Amino acid sequence: MKLIAGLGNPGSEYVGTRHNIGFEIIDALAKKFGMTYAGEEFNRVARNKFGALTLDGSFKDEKVLLIKPLTYMNLSGQSVHAAMGFYQLVADDILIVLDDVALPSGKIRLRSGGSSGGHNGLKNIEQLLGTNQYPRLRIGIDPPPPFVPQKDYVLGRFSPAQRTYLETAIPRACEAIEMWMKEGVGKAMSLFNAEEKEA
């Protein structure tokens, strides 16, 4: 089984915010995998388990569990850790999808492990898993403008221009995740990170 966790904050006030791009990717994956439709449909049909909205199924003979933690960003690791324990998964079986202020809007970057980069969701996952060696897919949201606190920026909504970039980034992120599931993180990194450099 593969576990894919999109990070974000629960509640209608956070829908569409930059920090919730992980939730949007999970919605898009659910639609791509034929597990549900999209958007709010995921929230209606998902089960509340592991402190997260969860949807399980299969895609091309691979069992998959999609989760949106309901613990708020800073405690995202609780849901990931609980689901991993229940299904007896190892770090290579999981993929964390999150926002990244260090990348331009719409750029994606897949990594097999590494630092949290100051992201509180990753910090909590690393703390509870006892390792930073687990795959993650970062989605660029641009750095905050001058004099805008990062906390305020990530909890704000995308500008129309940023949304335009995401229209292509979200499907590409889903393709990268599918490649990770089928071929592993190394192959997916070599293909999709290379394409990002060329773009």
ZABAVO-39081 format. One record per residue (C-alpha): x, y, z. Coordinates in nm, 2 decimals, always signed. Layout:
<sites>
site u:X; v:Y; w:Z
...
</sites>
This chain:
<sites>
site u:+0.00; v:+0.00; w:+0.00
site u:+0.11; v:+0.36; w:-0.07
site u:+0.00; v:+0.64; w:+0.17
site u:-0.02; v:+0.99; w:+0.02
site u:-0.08; v:+1.27; w:+0.27
site u:-0.16; v:+1.62; w:+0.16
site u:-0.09; v:+1.88; w:+0.43
site u:-0.32; v:+2.16; w:+0.51
site u:-0.56; v:+2.30; w:+0.77
site u:-0.92; v:+2.18; w:+0.81
site u:-1.22; v:+2.42; w:+0.80
site u:-1.39; v:+2.63; w:+0.53
site u:-1.18; v:+2.94; w:+0.62
site u:-0.87; v:+2.77; w:+0.49
site u:-1.01; v:+2.64; w:+0.16
site u:-0.80; v:+2.78; w:-0.12
site u:-0.52; v:+2.91; w:+0.09
site u:-0.16; v:+2.86; w:-0.01
site u:-0.09; v:+2.64; w:+0.29
site u:-0.37; v:+2.40; w:+0.18
site u:-0.23; v:+2.32; w:-0.16
site u:-0.16; v:+1.96; w:-0.03
site u:-0.53; v:+1.92; w:+0.03
site u:-0.60; v:+2.03; w:-0.33
site u:-0.35; v:+1.77; w:-0.47
site u:-0.53; v:+1.50; w:-0.27
site u:-0.86; v:+1.60; w:-0.42
site u:-0.71; v:+1.59; w:-0.77
site u:-0.56; v:+1.25; w:-0.70
site u:-0.89; v:+1.11; w:-0.58
site u:-1.05; v:+1.22; w:-0.91
site u:-0.76; v:+1.09; w:-1.12
site u:-0.77; v:+0.75; w:-0.94
site u:-1.15; v:+0.73; w:-0.98
site u:-1.20; v:+0.71; w:-0.61
site u:-1.43; v:+1.01; w:-0.60
site u:-1.51; v:+1.33; w:-0.79
site u:-1.33; v:+1.63; w:-0.66
site u:-1.32; v:+1.90; w:-0.40
site u:-1.59; v:+1.88; w:-0.14
site u:-1.70; v:+1.54; w:-0.27
site u:-1.38; v:+1.40; w:-0.11
site u:-1.48; v:+1.54; w:+0.23
site u:-1.83; v:+1.39; w:+0.21
site u:-1.73; v:+1.04; w:+0.12
site u:-1.40; v:+1.01; w:+0.32
site u:-1.39; v:+0.84; w:+0.66
site u:-1.26; v:+1.02; w:+0.97
site u:-0.98; v:+0.79; w:+1.07
site u:-0.63; v:+0.84; w:+1.22
site u:-0.74; v:+1.20; w:+1.29
site u:-0.77; v:+1.26; w:+0.92
site u:-1.01; v:+1.24; w:+0.63
site u:-0.91; v:+0.91; w:+0.46
site u:-1.01; v:+0.75; w:+0.13
site u:-0.87; v:+0.41; w:+0.03
site u:-0.89; v:+0.23; w:-0.29
site u:-0.66; v:+0.11; w:-0.57
site u:-0.51; v:+0.25; w:-0.88
site u:-0.35; v:+0.02; w:-1.15
site u:-0.33; v:-0.27; w:-0.90
site u:-0.16; v:-0.06; w:-0.63
site u:-0.35; v:-0.01; w:-0.30
site u:-0.35; v:+0.35; w:-0.20
site u:-0.46; v:+0.55; w:+0.10
site u:-0.52; v:+0.92; w:+0.06
site u:-0.53; v:+1.13; w:+0.37
site u:-0.60; v:+1.49; w:+0.47
site u:-0.49; v:+1.54; w:+0.84
site u:-0.75; v:+1.72; w:+1.05
site u:-0.50; v:+1.80; w:+1.32
site u:-0.40; v:+2.14; w:+1.17
site u:-0.06; v:+2.18; w:+1.00
site u:+0.16; v:+2.18; w:+1.31
site u:+0.05; v:+1.83; w:+1.42
site u:+0.02; v:+1.67; w:+1.07
site u:+0.26; v:+1.39; w:+1.18
site u:+0.00; v:+1.24; w:+1.42
site u:-0.22; v:+1.13; w:+1.14
site u:+0.07; v:+1.01; w:+0.92
site u:+0.23; v:+0.82; w:+1.21
site u:-0.10; v:+0.65; w:+1.31
site u:-0.19; v:+0.54; w:+0.95
site u:+0.16; v:+0.40; w:+0.90
site u:+0.14; v:+0.21; w:+1.22
site u:-0.20; v:+0.06; w:+1.14
site u:-0.10; v:-0.06; w:+0.79
site u:+0.26; v:-0.14; w:+0.90
site u:+0.41; v:+0.09; w:+0.64
site u:+0.77; v:+0.20; w:+0.61
site u:+0.90; v:+0.55; w:+0.52
site u:+0.94; v:+0.45; w:+0.15
site u:+0.57; v:+0.37; w:+0.13
site u:+0.46; v:+0.73; w:+0.21
site u:+0.46; v:+1.06; w:+0.02
site u:+0.39; v:+1.39; w:+0.18
site u:+0.25; v:+1.67; w:-0.04
site u:+0.30; v:+2.03; w:+0.08
site u:+0.35; v:+2.39; w:+0.00
site u:+0.69; v:+2.55; w:-0.03
site u:+0.77; v:+2.93; w:-0.02
site u:+1.12; v:+2.87; w:-0.15
site u:+0.98; v:+2.76; w:-0.49
site u:+0.81; v:+2.98; w:-0.75
site u:+0.44; v:+2.94; w:-0.79
site u:+0.35; v:+2.62; w:-0.98
site u:+0.69; v:+2.46; w:-0.96
site u:+0.71; v:+2.11; w:-0.81
site u:+1.01; v:+1.94; w:-0.65
site u:+1.02; v:+1.58; w:-0.55
site u:+1.27; v:+1.46; w:-0.28
site u:+1.35; v:+1.13; w:-0.12
site u:+1.42; v:+1.30; w:+0.22
site u:+1.59; v:+1.59; w:+0.37
site u:+1.54; v:+1.89; w:+0.59
site u:+1.20; v:+2.03; w:+0.69
site u:+1.30; v:+2.37; w:+0.54
site u:+1.12; v:+2.53; w:+0.83
site u:+0.78; v:+2.38; w:+0.74
site u:+0.60; v:+2.30; w:+1.06
site u:+0.41; v:+2.01; w:+0.91
site u:+0.73; v:+1.83; w:+0.80
site u:+0.89; v:+1.91; w:+1.14
site u:+0.61; v:+1.73; w:+1.32
site u:+0.63; v:+1.43; w:+1.08
site u:+1.00; v:+1.40; w:+1.12
site u:+0.97; v:+1.42; w:+1.50
site u:+0.71; v:+1.14; w:+1.52
site u:+0.87; v:+0.91; w:+1.25
site u:+1.22; v:+0.96; w:+1.40
site u:+1.36; v:+1.03; w:+1.05
site u:+1.37; v:+1.29; w:+0.78
site u:+1.42; v:+1.02; w:+0.51
site u:+1.07; v:+0.99; w:+0.36
site u:+0.95; v:+1.11; w:+0.02
site u:+0.79; v:+1.45; w:-0.02
site u:+0.65; v:+1.65; w:-0.30
site u:+0.68; v:+2.03; w:-0.26
site u:+0.45; v:+2.27; w:-0.46
site u:+0.58; v:+2.62; w:-0.50
site u:+0.37; v:+2.91; w:-0.37
site u:+0.63; v:+3.19; w:-0.41
site u:+0.81; v:+3.36; w:-0.12
site u:+0.61; v:+3.63; w:+0.08
site u:+0.63; v:+3.98; w:-0.05
site u:+0.85; v:+4.23; w:+0.15
site u:+0.71; v:+4.32; w:+0.49
site u:+0.44; v:+4.04; w:+0.48
site u:+0.49; v:+3.79; w:+0.76
site u:+0.52; v:+3.44; w:+0.63
site u:+0.24; v:+3.31; w:+0.86
site u:+0.00; v:+3.56; w:+0.71
site u:+0.11; v:+3.49; w:+0.36
site u:+0.07; v:+3.11; w:+0.37
site u:-0.27; v:+3.15; w:+0.52
site u:-0.38; v:+3.39; w:+0.24
site u:-0.53; v:+3.29; w:-0.09
site u:-0.36; v:+3.25; w:-0.42
site u:-0.36; v:+3.55; w:-0.65
site u:-0.52; v:+3.50; w:-0.99
site u:-0.18; v:+3.49; w:-1.15
site u:-0.06; v:+3.22; w:-0.91
site u:-0.38; v:+3.02; w:-0.97
site u:-0.29; v:+3.02; w:-1.34
site u:+0.04; v:+2.85; w:-1.27
site u:-0.14; v:+2.59; w:-1.05
site u:-0.37; v:+2.49; w:-1.33
site u:-0.07; v:+2.31; w:-1.49
site u:+0.11; v:+2.23; w:-1.16
site u:-0.16; v:+2.03; w:-1.00
site u:-0.19; v:+1.78; w:-1.30
site u:+0.19; v:+1.75; w:-1.32
site u:+0.21; v:+1.68; w:-0.95
site u:-0.05; v:+1.40; w:-0.99
site u:+0.16; v:+1.26; w:-1.28
site u:+0.47; v:+1.27; w:-1.06
site u:+0.29; v:+1.09; w:-0.78
site u:+0.17; v:+0.82; w:-1.02
site u:+0.53; v:+0.78; w:-1.14
site u:+0.65; v:+0.75; w:-0.78
site u:+0.39; v:+0.48; w:-0.71
site u:+0.48; v:+0.28; w:-1.02
site u:+0.86; v:+0.33; w:-1.06
site u:+0.98; v:+0.47; w:-0.72
site u:+1.11; v:+0.80; w:-0.60
site u:+1.44; v:+0.79; w:-0.79
site u:+1.28; v:+0.76; w:-1.13
site u:+1.01; v:+1.02; w:-1.06
site u:+1.27; v:+1.26; w:-0.93
site u:+1.49; v:+1.22; w:-1.24
site u:+1.20; v:+1.28; w:-1.47
site u:+0.99; v:+1.55; w:-1.30
site u:+1.27; v:+1.75; w:-1.13
site u:+1.46; v:+1.76; w:-1.47
site u:+1.15; v:+1.88; w:-1.64
site u:+1.12; v:+2.16; w:-1.38
site u:+1.47; v:+2.28; w:-1.45
site u:+1.40; v:+2.29; w:-1.83
site u:+1.07; v:+2.48; w:-1.79
</sites>
